[in-house]
Amino acid sequence: MAKKIVAGNWKMNKNLQEGIALAKELTEVVKNPNCDVIIGTPFIHLASVAEVIKGSCIQLSAENCANKASGAYTGEVSAEMVKSTGAEYVILGHSERREYYAETPEILKEKVELALANGLKVIFCIGESLEEREANKQNEVVKAELAGSVFHLSAEQWKNIIIAYEPIWAIGTGKTATADQAEEIHAYIRSCVAEVYGAEAAAETSILYGGSCKASNAPELFAKPDIDGGLIGGASLKAADFKGIIDAWG
Ligand code: PGA
């Protein structure tokens, strides 16, 4: 069985003090969850938040890392640096990074490899645009995104990959995929994983849904057999909202 996970993606929100306060609040309200709980924060928060959540059930993720190991890359943050803060995960392939920062499948492949080589687990995001969904190309798109950046990994490396399916048209729009729409493509994604890594590995791969997921729609989404949790943007910025989604796992 795949691990159940609720992961937050703060994106470029919260200054350091606000981020620390939110992490602290989460350690107070999230007790004995029925799923893994991860928060993805900006780089500058990582070391401080790692201290705040120490000993709690909350785990830490970066939202990006460099596609180079080290050296003269002004402004970049390496996977090794991320790991040294205490973070255990990194979100890669988010549609915002692909679109606004021109991250290609090749660049993402390099990032994934460096993250894994430095002992980070990767939350790898895939998902189609509205135009692609309207042209019924969503399956083709997600398969190509997987093939382009992660399907070359060994079976051993694959154990450290979590997939987040995030239809771009549902991110921050308030427009969630219906639970049936999400389940259909999650099942397809799992079948793609099975083709490469086998049925057992596919069954153990966590596939999260992201895109306007909130406490009110999480129970219906999480009830689907191929939806193993959520990657949460907007609703991860308030402890009560985020807890509401975690509680959807009963
Ligand atoms: P949202 O973002 O929950 O605000 O739609 C999800 C994401 O982009 O990870």
py3Dmol code that shows the C-alpha trace and the ligand (Angstrom):
import py3Dmol

protein = """\
ATOM      1  CA  MET A   1       0.000   0.000   0.000  1.00  0.00           C
ATOM      2  CA  ALA A   2       1.201   3.480  -0.841  1.00  0.00           C
ATOM      3  CA  LYS A   3       1.910   5.853   2.008  1.00  0.00           C
ATOM      4  CA  LYS A   4      -0.829   8.428   2.641  1.00  0.00           C
ATOM      5  CA  ILE A   5       0.560  11.947   2.555  1.00  0.00           C
ATOM      6  CA  VAL A   6      -0.644  15.507   2.964  1.00  0.00           C
ATOM      7  CA  ALA A   7       2.044  17.957   1.860  1.00  0.00           C
ATOM      8  CA  GLY A   8       1.906  21.740   1.992  1.00  0.00           C
ATOM      9  CA  ASN A   9       3.486  23.983  -0.618  1.00  0.00           C
ATOM     10  CA  TRP A  10       3.791  27.468   0.807  1.00  0.00           C
ATOM     11  CA  LYS A  11       5.157  28.824  -2.494  1.00  0.00           C
ATOM     12  CA  MET A  12       6.464  32.408  -2.138  1.00  0.00           C
ATOM     13  CA  ASN A  13       4.373  33.248   0.903  1.00  0.00           C
ATOM     14  CA  LYS A  14       5.235  34.078   4.538  1.00  0.00           C
ATOM     15  CA  ASN A  15       8.281  35.968   5.718  1.00  0.00           C
ATOM     16  CA  LEU A  16      10.624  34.136   8.079  1.00  0.00           C
ATOM     17  CA  GLN A  17       8.816  35.121  11.272  1.00  0.00           C
ATOM     18  CA  GLU A  18       5.410  34.259   9.833  1.00  0.00           C
ATOM     19  CA  GLY A  19       6.722  30.930   8.573  1.00  0.00           C
ATOM     20  CA  ILE A  20       8.162  30.003  11.949  1.00  0.00           C
ATOM     21  CA  ALA A  21       4.873  30.944  13.625  1.00  0.00           C
ATOM     22  CA  LEU A  22       2.870  28.793  11.213  1.00  0.00           C
ATOM     23  CA  ALA A  23       5.200  25.812  11.670  1.00  0.00           C
ATOM     24  CA  LYS A  24       4.905  26.181  15.446  1.00  0.00           C
ATOM     25  CA  GLU A  25       1.141  26.335  15.277  1.00  0.00           C
ATOM     26  CA  LEU A  26       1.107  23.201  13.140  1.00  0.00           C
ATOM     27  CA  THR A  27       3.159  21.292  15.705  1.00  0.00           C
ATOM     28  CA  GLU A  28       0.525  22.248  18.272  1.00  0.00           C
ATOM     29  CA  VAL A  29      -2.580  21.312  16.288  1.00  0.00           C
ATOM     30  CA  VAL A  30      -1.429  18.321  14.247  1.00  0.00           C
ATOM     31  CA  LYS A  31      -1.195  15.340  16.600  1.00  0.00           C
ATOM     32  CA  ASN A  32      -1.187  11.660  15.645  1.00  0.00           C
ATOM     33  CA  PRO A  33      -2.259  12.151  12.029  1.00  0.00           C
ATOM     34  CA  ASN A  34      -3.318   9.157   9.943  1.00  0.00           C
ATOM     35  CA  CYS A  35      -0.979  10.223   7.171  1.00  0.00           C
ATOM     36  CA  ASP A  36       2.510  11.607   6.705  1.00  0.00           C
ATOM     37  CA  VAL A  37       2.508  15.384   6.998  1.00  0.00           C
ATOM     38  CA  ILE A  38       5.064  17.443   5.080  1.00  0.00           C
ATOM     39  CA  ILE A  39       5.442  21.195   4.758  1.00  0.00           C
ATOM     40  CA  GLY A  40       7.201  22.715   1.766  1.00  0.00           C
ATOM     41  CA  THR A  41       8.711  26.094   2.570  1.00  0.00           C
ATOM     42  CA  PRO A  42      10.915  28.674   0.859  1.00  0.00           C
ATOM     43  CA  PHE A  43      14.662  28.023   1.199  1.00  0.00           C
ATOM     44  CA  ILE A  44      15.269  30.711   3.794  1.00  0.00           C
ATOM     45  CA  HIS A  45      12.755  29.114   6.181  1.00  0.00           C
ATOM     46  CA  LEU A  46      14.139  25.603   6.071  1.00  0.00           C
ATOM     47  CA  ALA A  47      16.795  25.624   8.811  1.00  0.00           C
ATOM     48  CA  SER A  48      14.612  27.518  11.295  1.00  0.00           C
ATOM     49  CA  VAL A  49      11.496  25.483  10.570  1.00  0.00           C
ATOM     50  CA  ALA A  50      13.528  22.272  10.911  1.00  0.00           C
ATOM     51  CA  GLU A  51      14.306  23.319  14.504  1.00  0.00           C
ATOM     52  CA  VAL A  52      10.679  24.179  15.245  1.00  0.00           C
ATOM     53  CA  ILE A  53       9.295  20.842  14.005  1.00  0.00           C
ATOM     54  CA  LYS A  54      12.015  18.674  15.562  1.00  0.00           C
ATOM     55  CA  GLY A  55      10.403  15.812  17.485  1.00  0.00           C
ATOM     56  CA  SER A  56       6.967  16.466  15.939  1.00  0.00           C
ATOM     57  CA  CYS A  57       5.166  14.419  13.296  1.00  0.00           C
ATOM     58  CA  ILE A  58       5.778  17.108  10.676  1.00  0.00           C
ATOM     59  CA  GLN A  59       8.417  16.656   7.990  1.00  0.00           C
ATOM     60  CA  LEU A  60      10.089  19.283   5.864  1.00  0.00           C
ATOM     61  CA  SER A  61      10.456  19.893   2.135  1.00  0.00           C
ATOM     62  CA  ALA A  62      12.119  22.494  -0.052  1.00  0.00           C
ATOM     63  CA  GLU A  63      10.207  23.813  -3.066  1.00  0.00           C
ATOM     64  CA  ASN A  64      13.134  23.608  -5.478  1.00  0.00           C
ATOM     65  CA  CYS A  65      16.855  22.920  -5.746  1.00  0.00           C
ATOM     66  CA  ALA A  66      19.572  23.665  -8.279  1.00  0.00           C
ATOM     67  CA  ASN A  67      20.392  21.480 -11.267  1.00  0.00           C
ATOM     68  CA  LYS A  68      24.094  21.859 -10.495  1.00  0.00           C
ATOM     69  CA  ALA A  69      25.972  20.267  -7.597  1.00  0.00           C
ATOM     70  CA  SER A  70      27.966  23.323  -6.444  1.00  0.00           C
ATOM     71  CA  GLY A  71      30.111  26.193  -7.617  1.00  0.00           C
ATOM     72  CA  ALA A  72      29.724  29.495  -9.416  1.00  0.00           C
ATOM     73  CA  TYR A  73      25.922  29.626  -9.763  1.00  0.00           C
ATOM     74  CA  THR A  74      25.043  32.871  -8.037  1.00  0.00           C
ATOM     75  CA  GLY A  75      21.741  32.749  -6.204  1.00  0.00           C
ATOM     76  CA  GLU A  76      21.194  29.024  -6.546  1.00  0.00           C
ATOM     77  CA  VAL A  77      20.641  26.538  -3.699  1.00  0.00           C
ATOM     78  CA  SER A  78      21.961  23.010  -4.102  1.00  0.00           C
ATOM     79  CA  ALA A  79      20.328  19.756  -3.078  1.00  0.00           C
ATOM     80  CA  GLU A  80      23.183  19.218  -0.625  1.00  0.00           C
ATOM     81  CA  MET A  81      22.455  22.582   1.006  1.00  0.00           C
ATOM     82  CA  VAL A  82      18.756  21.711   1.247  1.00  0.00           C
ATOM     83  CA  LYS A  83      19.593  18.411   2.906  1.00  0.00           C
ATOM     84  CA  SER A  84      21.947  20.104   5.367  1.00  0.00           C
ATOM     85  CA  THR A  85      19.060  22.199   6.756  1.00  0.00           C
ATOM     86  CA  GLY A  86      17.253  19.077   7.961  1.00  0.00           C
ATOM     87  CA  ALA A  87      14.776  18.969   5.066  1.00  0.00           C
ATOM     88  CA  GLU A  88      14.030  15.481   3.783  1.00  0.00           C
ATOM     89  CA  TYR A  89      12.072  16.253   0.636  1.00  0.00           C
ATOM     90  CA  VAL A  90      12.116  18.577  -2.339  1.00  0.00           C
ATOM     91  CA  ILE A  91       9.233  19.511  -4.628  1.00  0.00           C
ATOM     92  CA  LEU A  92      10.385  19.408  -8.265  1.00  0.00           C
ATOM     93  CA  GLY A  93       8.632  19.911 -11.563  1.00  0.00           C
ATOM     94  CA  HIS A  94       5.911  22.203 -10.279  1.00  0.00           C
ATOM     95  CA  SER A  95       4.067  23.790 -13.195  1.00  0.00           C
ATOM     96  CA  GLU A  96       4.965  27.251 -11.902  1.00  0.00           C
ATOM     97  CA  ARG A  97       8.675  26.369 -12.154  1.00  0.00           C
ATOM     98  CA  ARG A  98       8.184  24.820 -15.577  1.00  0.00           C
ATOM     99  CA  GLU A  99       6.252  27.830 -16.854  1.00  0.00           C
ATOM    100  CA  TYR A 100       7.813  30.904 -15.182  1.00  0.00           C
ATOM    101  CA  TYR A 101      11.388  29.637 -14.822  1.00  0.00           C
ATOM    102  CA  ALA A 102      11.622  27.622 -18.026  1.00  0.00           C
ATOM    103  CA  GLU A 103      12.445  24.352 -16.306  1.00  0.00           C
ATOM    104  CA  THR A 104      12.629  21.749 -19.039  1.00  0.00           C
ATOM    105  CA  PRO A 105      12.346  17.967 -18.616  1.00  0.00           C
ATOM    106  CA  GLU A 106      16.137  17.785 -19.012  1.00  0.00           C
ATOM    107  CA  ILE A 107      16.781  20.349 -16.252  1.00  0.00           C
ATOM    108  CA  LEU A 108      14.293  18.558 -14.015  1.00  0.00           C
ATOM    109  CA  LYS A 109      16.021  15.272 -14.660  1.00  0.00           C
ATOM    110  CA  GLU A 110      19.283  16.804 -13.404  1.00  0.00           C
ATOM    111  CA  LYS A 111      17.545  18.215 -10.341  1.00  0.00           C
ATOM    112  CA  VAL A 112      15.902  14.879  -9.543  1.00  0.00           C
ATOM    113  CA  GLU A 113      19.224  13.069  -9.792  1.00  0.00           C
ATOM    114  CA  LEU A 114      21.015  15.550  -7.543  1.00  0.00           C
ATOM    115  CA  ALA A 115      18.182  15.479  -5.000  1.00  0.00           C
ATOM    116  CA  LEU A 116      18.262  11.681  -4.794  1.00  0.00           C
ATOM    117  CA  ALA A 117      22.067  11.581  -4.702  1.00  0.00           C
ATOM    118  CA  ASN A 118      21.917  13.853  -1.675  1.00  0.00           C
ATOM    119  CA  GLY A 119      19.402  11.727   0.181  1.00  0.00           C
ATOM    120  CA  LEU A 120      16.304  13.819  -0.484  1.00  0.00           C
ATOM    121  CA  LYS A 121      12.972  12.324  -1.447  1.00  0.00           C
ATOM    122  CA  VAL A 122      11.339  13.996  -4.432  1.00  0.00           C
ATOM    123  CA  ILE A 123       7.751  15.136  -4.765  1.00  0.00           C
ATOM    124  CA  PHE A 124       7.599  15.243  -8.550  1.00  0.00           C
ATOM    125  CA  CYS A 125       4.754  17.297 -10.037  1.00  0.00           C
ATOM    126  CA  ILE A 126       3.041  16.612 -13.341  1.00  0.00           C
ATOM    127  CA  GLY A 127      -0.181  17.843 -14.891  1.00  0.00           C
ATOM    128  CA  GLU A 128      -1.804  19.210 -18.004  1.00  0.00           C
ATOM    129  CA  SER A 129      -2.982  22.697 -18.954  1.00  0.00           C
ATOM    130  CA  LEU A 130      -6.603  23.551 -19.633  1.00  0.00           C
ATOM    131  CA  GLU A 131      -5.926  23.563 -23.368  1.00  0.00           C
ATOM    132  CA  GLU A 132      -4.426  20.087 -23.183  1.00  0.00           C
ATOM    133  CA  ARG A 133      -7.332  18.802 -21.076  1.00  0.00           C
ATOM    134  CA  GLU A 134      -9.819  20.238 -23.558  1.00  0.00           C
ATOM    135  CA  ALA A 135      -7.970  18.451 -26.354  1.00  0.00           C
ATOM    136  CA  ASN A 136      -8.140  15.272 -24.240  1.00  0.00           C
ATOM    137  CA  LYS A 137      -4.351  15.084 -24.140  1.00  0.00           C
ATOM    138  CA  GLN A 138      -3.930  14.796 -20.368  1.00  0.00           C
ATOM    139  CA  ASN A 139      -2.732  11.172 -20.393  1.00  0.00           C
ATOM    140  CA  GLU A 140      -0.180  11.862 -23.093  1.00  0.00           C
ATOM    141  CA  VAL A 141       1.096  14.923 -21.211  1.00  0.00           C
ATOM    142  CA  VAL A 142       1.573  13.259 -17.827  1.00  0.00           C
ATOM    143  CA  LYS A 143       3.230  10.209 -19.370  1.00  0.00           C
ATOM    144  CA  ALA A 144       5.668  12.407 -21.314  1.00  0.00           C
ATOM    145  CA  GLU A 145       6.486  14.390 -18.154  1.00  0.00           C
ATOM    146  CA  LEU A 146       7.279  11.171 -16.301  1.00  0.00           C
ATOM    147  CA  ALA A 147       9.267   9.751 -19.202  1.00  0.00           C
ATOM    148  CA  GLY A 148      11.172  13.013 -19.616  1.00  0.00           C
ATOM    149  CA  SER A 149      12.472  13.341 -16.063  1.00  0.00           C
ATOM    150  CA  VAL A 150      11.966  10.303 -13.802  1.00  0.00           C
ATOM    151  CA  PHE A 151      11.329   7.058 -15.685  1.00  0.00           C
ATOM    152  CA  HIS A 152      15.057   6.534 -16.261  1.00  0.00           C
ATOM    153  CA  LEU A 153      15.576   6.041 -12.496  1.00  0.00           C
ATOM    154  CA  SER A 154      16.454   2.638 -11.090  1.00  0.00           C
ATOM    155  CA  ALA A 155      13.868   0.670  -9.110  1.00  0.00           C
ATOM    156  CA  GLU A 156      15.841   1.478  -5.962  1.00  0.00           C
ATOM    157  CA  GLN A 157      15.814   5.213  -6.720  1.00  0.00           C
ATOM    158  CA  TRP A 158      12.113   5.092  -7.568  1.00  0.00           C
ATOM    159  CA  LYS A 159      11.294   4.244  -3.944  1.00  0.00           C
ATOM    160  CA  ASN A 160      12.141   7.867  -3.108  1.00  0.00           C
ATOM    161  CA  ILE A 161       9.757   9.370  -5.649  1.00  0.00           C
ATOM    162  CA  ILE A 162       6.304  10.686  -4.770  1.00  0.00           C
ATOM    163  CA  ILE A 163       4.138  11.832  -7.672  1.00  0.00           C
ATOM    164  CA  ALA A 164       1.876  14.863  -7.418  1.00  0.00           C
ATOM    165  CA  TYR A 165      -0.719  15.152 -10.163  1.00  0.00           C
ATOM    166  CA  GLU A 166      -1.668  18.806 -10.422  1.00  0.00           C
ATOM    167  CA  PRO A 167      -3.853  19.864 -13.334  1.00  0.00           C
ATOM    168  CA  ILE A 168      -2.660  23.393 -14.089  1.00  0.00           C
ATOM    169  CA  TRP A 169      -6.228  24.598 -14.584  1.00  0.00           C
ATOM    170  CA  ALA A 170      -7.023  23.657 -10.977  1.00  0.00           C
ATOM    171  CA  ILE A 171      -4.045  25.318  -9.269  1.00  0.00           C
ATOM    172  CA  GLY A 172      -5.053  28.358  -7.255  1.00  0.00           C
ATOM    173  CA  THR A 173      -8.187  28.739  -9.339  1.00  0.00           C
ATOM    174  CA  GLY A 174     -10.742  27.299  -6.943  1.00  0.00           C
ATOM    175  CA  LYS A 175     -11.579  24.889  -9.763  1.00  0.00           C
ATOM    176  CA  THR A 176     -10.862  21.385  -8.457  1.00  0.00           C
ATOM    177  CA  ALA A 177     -10.819  18.334 -10.654  1.00  0.00           C
ATOM    178  CA  THR A 178     -13.792  16.216  -9.689  1.00  0.00           C
ATOM    179  CA  ALA A 179     -12.894  13.175  -7.640  1.00  0.00           C
ATOM    180  CA  ASP A 180     -13.788  10.972 -10.630  1.00  0.00           C
ATOM    181  CA  GLN A 181     -11.640  13.016 -13.031  1.00  0.00           C
ATOM    182  CA  ALA A 182      -8.728  12.864 -10.607  1.00  0.00           C
ATOM    183  CA  GLU A 183      -9.163   9.141  -9.946  1.00  0.00           C
ATOM    184  CA  GLU A 184      -9.224   8.373 -13.657  1.00  0.00           C
ATOM    185  CA  ILE A 185      -5.877  10.002 -14.332  1.00  0.00           C
ATOM    186  CA  HIS A 186      -4.312   8.804 -11.070  1.00  0.00           C
ATOM    187  CA  ALA A 187      -5.148   5.246 -12.107  1.00  0.00           C
ATOM    188  CA  TYR A 188      -3.599   5.944 -15.489  1.00  0.00           C
ATOM    189  CA  ILE A 189      -0.437   7.362 -13.863  1.00  0.00           C
ATOM    190  CA  ARG A 190      -0.192   4.257 -11.680  1.00  0.00           C
ATOM    191  CA  SER A 191      -0.490   2.073 -14.764  1.00  0.00           C
ATOM    192  CA  CYS A 192       2.386   4.016 -16.368  1.00  0.00           C
ATOM    193  CA  VAL A 193       4.495   3.422 -13.250  1.00  0.00           C
ATOM    194  CA  ALA A 194       3.580  -0.273 -13.364  1.00  0.00           C
ATOM    195  CA  GLU A 195       4.760  -0.531 -16.977  1.00  0.00           C
ATOM    196  CA  VAL A 196       8.206   0.675 -15.963  1.00  0.00           C
ATOM    197  CA  TYR A 197       8.664  -0.570 -12.383  1.00  0.00           C
ATOM    198  CA  GLY A 198       6.097  -3.354 -12.057  1.00  0.00           C
ATOM    199  CA  ALA A 199       2.736  -3.657 -10.333  1.00  0.00           C
ATOM    200  CA  GLU A 200       4.103  -3.959  -6.815  1.00  0.00           C
ATOM    201  CA  ALA A 201       6.230  -0.801  -7.029  1.00  0.00           C
ATOM    202  CA  ALA A 202       3.293   1.018  -8.623  1.00  0.00           C
ATOM    203  CA  ALA A 203       0.999   0.022  -5.758  1.00  0.00           C
ATOM    204  CA  GLU A 204       3.541   1.412  -3.318  1.00  0.00           C
ATOM    205  CA  THR A 205       3.993   4.727  -5.127  1.00  0.00           C
ATOM    206  CA  SER A 206       2.197   7.617  -3.447  1.00  0.00           C
ATOM    207  CA  ILE A 207       0.281   9.668  -6.001  1.00  0.00           C
ATOM    208  CA  LEU A 208      -0.982  12.950  -4.557  1.00  0.00           C
ATOM    209  CA  TYR A 209      -3.625  15.239  -6.004  1.00  0.00           C
ATOM    210  CA  GLY A 210      -3.014  18.988  -6.075  1.00  0.00           C
ATOM    211  CA  GLY A 211      -5.100  21.904  -7.284  1.00  0.00           C
ATOM    212  CA  SER A 212      -7.570  23.769  -5.067  1.00  0.00           C
ATOM    213  CA  CYS A 213      -7.672  20.881  -2.625  1.00  0.00           C
ATOM    214  CA  LYS A 214      -9.261  21.955   0.648  1.00  0.00           C
ATOM    215  CA  ALA A 215     -10.919  20.494   3.735  1.00  0.00           C
ATOM    216  CA  SER A 216     -14.323  20.451   2.025  1.00  0.00           C
ATOM    217  CA  ASN A 217     -13.285  18.404  -1.020  1.00  0.00           C
ATOM    218  CA  ALA A 218     -10.411  16.361   0.436  1.00  0.00           C
ATOM    219  CA  PRO A 219     -12.586  13.548   1.882  1.00  0.00           C
ATOM    220  CA  GLU A 220     -14.133  12.793  -1.512  1.00  0.00           C
ATOM    221  CA  LEU A 221     -10.783  12.943  -3.304  1.00  0.00           C
ATOM    222  CA  PHE A 222      -8.944  10.868  -0.698  1.00  0.00           C
ATOM    223  CA  ALA A 223     -11.675   8.214  -0.751  1.00  0.00           C
ATOM    224  CA  LYS A 224     -10.586   7.237  -4.264  1.00  0.00           C
ATOM    225  CA  PRO A 225      -8.362   4.169  -4.467  1.00  0.00           C
ATOM    226  CA  ASP A 226      -5.579   5.811  -6.491  1.00  0.00           C
ATOM    227  CA  ILE A 227      -5.456   9.119  -4.628  1.00  0.00           C
ATOM    228  CA  ASP A 228      -2.949   8.802  -1.790  1.00  0.00           C
ATOM    229  CA  GLY A 229      -3.172  12.334  -0.476  1.00  0.00           C
ATOM    230  CA  GLY A 230      -2.708  15.923  -1.536  1.00  0.00           C
ATOM    231  CA  LEU A 231      -0.203  18.627  -2.375  1.00  0.00           C
ATOM    232  CA  ILE A 232      -1.752  21.741  -0.940  1.00  0.00           C
ATOM    233  CA  GLY A 233      -0.993  25.346  -1.874  1.00  0.00           C
ATOM    234  CA  GLY A 234      -3.396  28.013  -0.646  1.00  0.00           C
ATOM    235  CA  ALA A 235      -4.981  25.872   2.048  1.00  0.00           C
ATOM    236  CA  SER A 236      -1.587  25.075   3.596  1.00  0.00           C
ATOM    237  CA  LEU A 237      -1.060  28.687   4.666  1.00  0.00           C
ATOM    238  CA  LYS A 238      -3.407  28.530   7.652  1.00  0.00           C
ATOM    239  CA  ALA A 239      -2.967  25.857  10.311  1.00  0.00           C
ATOM    240  CA  ALA A 240      -6.700  25.220  10.668  1.00  0.00           C
ATOM    241  CA  ASP A 241      -7.227  24.808   6.915  1.00  0.00           C
ATOM    242  CA  PHE A 242      -4.263  22.478   6.567  1.00  0.00           C
ATOM    243  CA  LYS A 243      -5.322  20.446   9.590  1.00  0.00           C
ATOM    244  CA  GLY A 244      -8.789  20.116   8.058  1.00  0.00           C
ATOM    245  CA  ILE A 245      -7.240  18.378   5.058  1.00  0.00           C
ATOM    246  CA  ILE A 246      -5.042  16.127   7.221  1.00  0.00           C
ATOM    247  CA  ASP A 247      -8.164  15.167   9.169  1.00  0.00           C
ATOM    248  CA  ALA A 248      -9.746  13.960   5.924  1.00  0.00           C
ATOM    249  CA  TRP A 249      -7.684  10.811   6.507  1.00  0.00           C
ATOM    250  CA  GLY A 250      -9.873  10.243   9.567  1.00  0.00           C
TER     251      GLY A 250
END
"""
ligand_1 = """\
9
PGA
P -3.457 25.277 -4.676
O -1.966 24.931 -5.166
O -3.787 24.287 -3.592
O -3.365 26.689 -4.151
O -4.341 25.149 -5.866
C -1.515 23.615 -5.266
C -0.091 23.595 -5.748
O 0.216 24.346 -6.682
O 0.761 22.843 -5.229
"""
view = py3Dmol.view(width=600, height=400)
view.addModel(protein, "pdb")
view.setStyle({"model": 0}, {"cartoon": {"style": "trace"}})
view.addModel(ligand_1, "xyz")
view.setStyle({"model": 1}, {"stick": {}})
view.zoomTo()
view.show()
